[in-house]
Amino acid sequence: MTTDNYYQATKRVALTAPALDQDLNVDVAIIGGGITGVSAALHLAERGYDVALLEAHDIGWGASGRNGGQVLAGFGVGQVKLKKLVGAEPAQRLWDMSVEAVNLLHAQIRRFDIPCDPMQGYLHAALKARQVRELEETQEEYAQLGAPVGRILRGDELRARLASPRYLAALEDKLAGHIHPLNYTLGLAAAAQRAGAKLFAQTRVTEVTPGRRIKIRAGGHEIRASYLLTAGGAYLGELMRPLTGYIMPVSTYIIATESRADMPRLIPGNEAVADLNFVLDYFRRSPDDRLLFGGRVSYSTLPPPALKSAMLARAVRVFPQLRDARVEHVWGGNVDITRNRAPHFGRLTNNILFCHGFSGHGVALTGLAGKLAAEAIAGQAERFDAFTRIPHARFPGGRAFRVPALLLATAYYRLRDMF
């Protein structure tokens, strides 16, 4: 795992979260200090619940503080497949809540004055003729969903917005955008603390015993809670055994170049960009005129060799103007994917809830997930349950063969990326 994280170097929110040093009795315990967890802590504390959040590392240490910062409506699973999974009307409702998630993110940024550099604007970029057809289908789908429909950019109009020879077309997305995800996570966490939530870092949970009063062992101490939300994502490990196999930790990587005077000319409108490949490239400008460029995946979660040079080579394929660029930061981390790429929410018992499996679409949706979990704990579970009705299956192969099975299953899509 690489940790030379640009977001850590540009952190602007001061947050102190001590390690747990005593036994506790609370209304709700939360495992995981990412966006889902801190959002749930905030919404529960504002409802008057006594909340303790437990994070094994630092708040925002996992995917919430390392991701590409791309704020998206929708899900890792496409809307057409989602309709097949749940039906047309429930799929529309889920889409509407994903739009609500984007709006909630921007509302929280304004409400708590979080310095996370929010920008709106996004380009879905096509490299091949069949992907241009996919953009046309997506444009039509957005219209049917009631989303603001952007234009498909081609030729000179595209080059004026994205100075790369690599792409044939790009679809404007007026809902999506980008933020500094670590500052956003820390800003929500600070708001949760001000609302009365107790946040504990460097506090690894080692055991959970279900019951009317749940017992949680962490840092040599015991927490008793009426409710538990697990929001550990790709880093939950084997802690909650009934959830094992429903998500797969997959590593992805990002570089940040040095600040460059020519950066504004590469993406003049300052949109976030991602291509349509299965193993996609995603990138954006930073406020200090660097290129933040992400891509590659590792199903073993081990960083590929020569990561810095390999990632820069990918960036230069997109922007030949960067052939003399220097990479000043390179980092990576795990995202939690589900087998169908839809988010996985549910209950293990009446008072143990979980939210994970955002499959690369978590920057906005995790904030709403925390709010929906808080609603469910407060007895208003209808919106949370809309997500629990998405059917899920474990990755095949068991612990020993899960990664090889996934590599075989994805080989076809990697080949498609080449042609």
LINKAUR-V458139 format. One record per residue. N is the residue number from 1. RES is the residue in three letters. PHI is phi in whole degrees, 0 to 359 (999 if undefined). NEAR is the number of other C-alpha atoms within 10 Angstrom. D_LAST is the distance of its C-alpha to the last C-alpha in Angstrom with 2 decimals. Layout:
BEGIN
n = <N:N>
res = <RES:RES>
phi = <PHI:PHI>
near = <NEAR:NEAR>
d_last = <D_LAST:D_LAST>
END
This chain:
BEGIN
n = <1:2:3:4:5:6:7:8:9:10:11:12:13:14:15:16:17:18:19:20:21:22:23:24:25:26:27:28:29:30:31:32:33:34:35:36:37:38:39:40:41:42:43:44:45:46:47:48:49:50:51:52:53:54:55:56:57:58:59:60:61:62:63:64:65:66:67:68:69:70:71:72:73:74:75:76:77:78:79:80:81:82:83:84:85:86:87:88:89:90:91:92:93:94:95:96:97:98:99:100:101:102:103:104:105:106:107:108:109:110:111:112:113:114:115:116:117:118:119:120:121:122:123:124:125:126:127:128:129:130:131:132:133:134:135:136:137:138:139:140:141:142:143:144:145:146:147:148:149:150:151:152:153:154:155:156:157:158:159:160:161:162:163:164:165:166:167:168:169:170:171:172:173:174:175:176:177:178:179:180:181:182:183:184:185:186:187:188:189:190:191:192:193:194:195:196:197:198:199:200:201:202:203:204:205:206:207:208:209:210:211:212:213:214:215:216:217:218:219:220:221:222:223:224:225:226:227:228:229:230:231:232:233:234:235:236:237:238:239:240:241:242:243:244:245:246:247:248:249:250:251:252:253:254:255:256:257:258:259:260:261:262:263:264:265:266:267:268:269:270:271:272:273:274:275:276:277:278:279:280:281:282:283:284:285:286:287:288:289:290:291:292:293:294:295:296:297:298:299:300:301:302:303:304:305:306:307:308:309:310:311:312:313:314:315:316:317:318:319:320:321:322:323:324:325:326:327:328:329:330:331:332:333:334:335:336:337:338:339:340:341:342:343:344:345:346:347:348:349:350:351:352:353:354:355:356:357:358:359:360:361:362:363:364:365:366:367:368:369:370:371:372:373:374:375:376:377:378:379:380:381:382:383:384:385:386:387:388:389:390:391:392:393:394:395:396:397:398:399:400:401:402:403:404:405:406:407:408:409:410:411:412:413:414:415:416:417:418:419>
res = <MET:THR:THR:ASP:ASN:TYR:TYR:GLN:ALA:THR:LYS:ARG:VAL:ALA:LEU:THR:ALA:PRO:ALA:LEU:ASP:GLN:ASP:LEU:ASN:VAL:ASP:VAL:ALA:ILE:ILE:GLY:GLY:GLY:ILE:THR:GLY:VAL:SER:ALA:ALA:LEU:HIS:LEU:ALA:GLU:ARG:GLY:TYR:ASP:VAL:ALA:LEU:LEU:GLU:ALA:HIS:ASP:ILE:GLY:TRP:GLY:ALA:SER:GLY:ARG:ASN:GLY:GLY:GLN:VAL:LEU:ALA:GLY:PHE:GLY:VAL:GLY:GLN:VAL:LYS:LEU:LYS:LYS:LEU:VAL:GLY:ALA:GLU:PRO:ALA:GLN:ARG:LEU:TRP:ASP:MET:SER:VAL:GLU:ALA:VAL:ASN:LEU:LEU:HIS:ALA:GLN:ILE:ARG:ARG:PHE:ASP:ILE:PRO:CYS:ASP:PRO:MET:GLN:GLY:TYR:LEU:HIS:ALA:ALA:LEU:LYS:ALA:ARG:GLN:VAL:ARG:GLU:LEU:GLU:GLU:THR:GLN:GLU:GLU:TYR:ALA:GLN:LEU:GLY:ALA:PRO:VAL:GLY:ARG:ILE:LEU:ARG:GLY:ASP:GLU:LEU:ARG:ALA:ARG:LEU:ALA:SER:PRO:ARG:TYR:LEU:ALA:ALA:LEU:GLU:ASP:LYS:LEU:ALA:GLY:HIS:ILE:HIS:PRO:LEU:ASN:TYR:THR:LEU:GLY:LEU:ALA:ALA:ALA:ALA:GLN:ARG:ALA:GLY:ALA:LYS:LEU:PHE:ALA:GLN:THR:ARG:VAL:THR:GLU:VAL:THR:PRO:GLY:ARG:ARG:ILE:LYS:ILE:ARG:ALA:GLY:GLY:HIS:GLU:ILE:ARG:ALA:SER:TYR:LEU:LEU:THR:ALA:GLY:GLY:ALA:TYR:LEU:GLY:GLU:LEU:MET:ARG:PRO:LEU:THR:GLY:TYR:ILE:MET:PRO:VAL:SER:THR:TYR:ILE:ILE:ALA:THR:GLU:SER:ARG:ALA:ASP:MET:PRO:ARG:LEU:ILE:PRO:GLY:ASN:GLU:ALA:VAL:ALA:ASP:LEU:ASN:PHE:VAL:LEU:ASP:TYR:PHE:ARG:ARG:SER:PRO:ASP:ASP:ARG:LEU:LEU:PHE:GLY:GLY:ARG:VAL:SER:TYR:SER:THR:LEU:PRO:PRO:PRO:ALA:LEU:LYS:SER:ALA:MET:LEU:ALA:ARG:ALA:VAL:ARG:VAL:PHE:PRO:GLN:LEU:ARG:ASP:ALA:ARG:VAL:GLU:HIS:VAL:TRP:GLY:GLY:ASN:VAL:ASP:ILE:THR:ARG:ASN:ARG:ALA:PRO:HIS:PHE:GLY:ARG:LEU:THR:ASN:ASN:ILE:LEU:PHE:CYS:HIS:GLY:PHE:SER:GLY:HIS:GLY:VAL:ALA:LEU:THR:GLY:LEU:ALA:GLY:LYS:LEU:ALA:ALA:GLU:ALA:ILE:ALA:GLY:GLN:ALA:GLU:ARG:PHE:ASP:ALA:PHE:THR:ARG:ILE:PRO:HIS:ALA:ARG:PHE:PRO:GLY:GLY:ARG:ALA:PHE:ARG:VAL:PRO:ALA:LEU:LEU:LEU:ALA:THR:ALA:TYR:TYR:ARG:LEU:ARG:ASP:MET:PHE>
phi = <999:264:229:280:268:303:295:297:291:241:293:235:246:276:220:245:230:284:285:296:230:200:288:222:239:223:286:224:252:231:256:118:255:266:298:303:295:288:294:298:300:298:292:290:299:292:273:97:280:274:236:235:254:239:237:291:241:257:300:81:292:275:301:296:254:229:284:288:74:272:265:229:279:81:221:298:276:291:294:297:292:299:301:294:283:234:102:295:293:298:295:297:295:296:301:300:289:293:292:303:299:296:295:297:304:292:294:292:299:291:298:255:51:276:277:238:54:291:227:252:127:204:235:269:252:253:259:226:300:295:286:298:297:298:298:297:293:295:301:294:297:301:299:293:282:84:277:296:271:271:269:266:267:220:57:298:296:293:298:289:258:214:279:228:278:279:250:272:197:210:262:291:237:274:275:275:181:204:216:275:290:291:298:296:300:293:296:295:297:297:296:297:298:297:281:115:289:262:247:238:259:51:226:275:281:247:201:231:245:296:162:301:249:286:254:235:264:204:57:80:236:242:247:249:216:283:224:225:245:261:221:276:58:291:253:290:63:264:301:254:302:298:268:299:97:280:234:238:288:232:272:226:224:221:242:235:284:291:296:225:293:272:299:301:284:285:225:300:275:60:283:279:225:214:270:260:292:295:264:269:261:221:199:192:274:267:298:260:62:256:263:262:235:241:164:60:220:226:280:276:67:268:300:296:292:50:299:299:290:293:291:296:299:296:295:291:298:279:235:303:299:262:297:256:288:253:265:257:218:217:207:203:180:261:249:257:254:259:296:260:66:260:295:242:245:174:231:270:220:300:240:239:251:217:219:197:76:286:56:85:239:259:301:273:295:298:297:291:303:298:294:294:297:297:300:297:297:279:96:243:263:301:287:300:291:300:280:293:277:290:287:226:224:289:296:285:107:69:298:286:245:296:294:302:295:293:299:296:293:266:301:300:290:296:296:297:300:276:230>
near = <13:14:13:16:19:22:19:15:9:11:16:17:18:9:13:15:18:13:19:24:13:11:14:14:17:16:17:27:28:26:26:31:29:27:33:33:33:33:27:31:36:25:22:26:23:17:13:12:19:18:26:25:27:31:28:23:16:21:28:25:20:25:26:28:26:25:25:27:27:29:26:25:25:21:20:20:18:13:20:13:14:23:15:10:17:17:13:14:10:17:22:18:15:22:20:16:21:22:20:16:25:22:16:18:22:18:12:17:19:12:10:13:11:22:17:22:14:20:19:18:19:26:26:20:27:22:18:18:11:11:19:22:13:15:22:16:12:18:21:12:15:16:13:11:16:11:17:12:19:17:14:19:19:16:11:10:12:20:18:16:19:26:19:18:14:16:19:18:25:29:24:22:25:17:18:21:23:27:25:27:27:29:24:30:28:28:25:27:31:23:23:23:20:13:17:19:26:21:26:24:21:17:24:19:21:14:13:17:11:18:15:13:17:20:19:22:17:23:17:13:14:20:22:23:24:18:22:30:27:23:28:25:27:22:18:21:15:11:15:14:9:9:15:16:20:19:28:26:24:20:23:26:25:29:29:28:22:17:18:14:10:12:20:17:13:20:21:13:16:22:24:27:25:21:18:19:17:13:15:14:20:23:25:27:24:21:16:11:17:22:26:23:23:26:20:19:20:16:17:14:16:15:19:14:8:8:18:19:14:13:21:24:15:16:25:16:14:18:16:16:15:19:12:9:17:16:18:15:19:23:22:28:27:25:29:24:24:24:20:23:21:26:29:23:22:20:15:15:12:13:19:20:19:24:25:27:27:26:25:23:24:30:29:28:27:28:25:26:30:26:25:24:29:26:19:17:23:12:9:13:14:12:17:22:16:17:23:17:14:20:13:18:11:16:20:15:13:12:10:8:11:16:19:14:14:16:14:10:11:13:10:11:13:15:10:10:14:8:8>
d_last = <30.91:31.00:33.58:33.80:33.17:33.40:34.69:37.54:38.40:38.67:40.35:43.00:44.38:47.14:47.30:49.65:49.08:51.42:51.05:52.82:56.36:58.15:57.99:57.10:57.69:55.36:54.24:50.51:48.62:44.99:42.80:40.17:40.56:37.28:36.97:37.54:40.64:42.23:41.57:43.29:46.09:46.62:46.76:48.98:51.33:51.69:52.73:55.41:53.93:54.71:51.30:50.32:46.76:45.96:43.19:42.77:41.79:42.14:41.47:37.86:36.98:33.96:30.82:32.98:33.86:30.60:27.78:25.80:28.56:26.39:28.57:26.81:28.10:26.54:25.17:22.26:22.13:21.30:24.34:23.38:23.23:26.35:28.19:27.53:28.90:32.03:32.55:32.27:35.39:34.94:31.31:32.68:35.34:32.94:30.92:34.25:35.15:31.90:32.96:36.40:34.93:33.62:37.01:38.85:37.09:38.21:41.65:42.18:41.22:43.87:46.39:46.44:45.62:42.77:41.62:37.86:36.74:35.28:33.03:31.62:28.44:24.75:21.50:18.39:15.67:12.47:9.71:7.86:10.04:9.74:10.80:13.59:14.75:14.89:17.07:19.25:19.74:20.63:23.03:24.71:24.91:26.60:29.09:29.93:30.46:32.82:30.83:31.15:28.36:26.77:25.32:21.79:21.87:20.28:21.16:24.34:25.14:22.01:22.71:26.26:25.22:22.35:22.77:19.21:17.14:13.86:13.95:14.10:16.48:18.35:20.67:24.10:25.44:29.21:29.95:27.96:28.77:29.53:32.51:33.82:33.46:36.08:38.72:38.04:38.46:41.61:42.95:42.74:44.30:47.16:47.73:47.91:50.51:52.54:52.52:54.03:51.21:51.66:48.59:48.67:46.28:46.25:47.30:45.29:45.92:46.65:47.96:48.09:50.83:50.54:53.71:55.55:55.65:52.50:53.15:50.63:51.23:49.94:51.23:54.31:55.29:55.15:53.97:55.14:53.40:53.62:49.86:46.83:43.35:40.72:37.99:36.82:33.12:31.08:34.34:36.54:36.15:38.50:41.19:40.82:40.25:39.71:36.56:35.07:31.67:30.91:28.99:26.83:27.23:23.94:24.23:22.46:23.47:24.53:25.98:28.50:29.06:32.53:33.91:32.95:34.63:31.42:29.72:30.98:29.36:25.85:26.14:29.40:29.66:29.21:26.66:24.60:20.84:17.88:14.20:12.52:10.31:11.93:13.09:13.95:15.89:19.20:21.97:25.23:28.36:31.40:34.90:35.75:32.83:30.52:26.79:26.15:22.55:21.19:18.25:17.51:19.03:21.42:22.39:25.37:26.45:27.11:25.89:23.37:25.12:25.48:24.30:25.73:24.15:20.73:20.82:22.19:19.41:16.90:19.38:19.74:16.06:16.85:20.39:21.24:24.77:25.00:24.80:28.52:28.39:30.24:29.24:32.40:31.27:28.69:28.94:27.32:28.35:27.61:26.52:27.49:24.88:25.92:24.32:23.70:23.20:26.43:29.44:32.07:35.69:38.73:42.09:43.12:46.74:48.51:48.78:45.62:42.53:39.01:36.04:32.74:29.07:27.96:24.37:23.65:25.53:28.99:30.41:32.07:32.19:34.05:36.92:37.31:37.04:40.06:41.93:41.25:42.37:45.53:46.13:45.81:48.24:50.60:50.58:48.20:45.27:43.87:40.97:40.13:40.29:37.75:35.18:36.82:36.14:32.36:31.97:30.60:30.19:30.20:27.26:27.91:29.36:32.27:32.79:32.09:28.83:27.27:24.93:23.74:23.24:21.17:18.97:18.42:17.80:15.12:13.25:11.25:10.25:9.48:7.06:5.41:5.70:3.81:0.00>
END
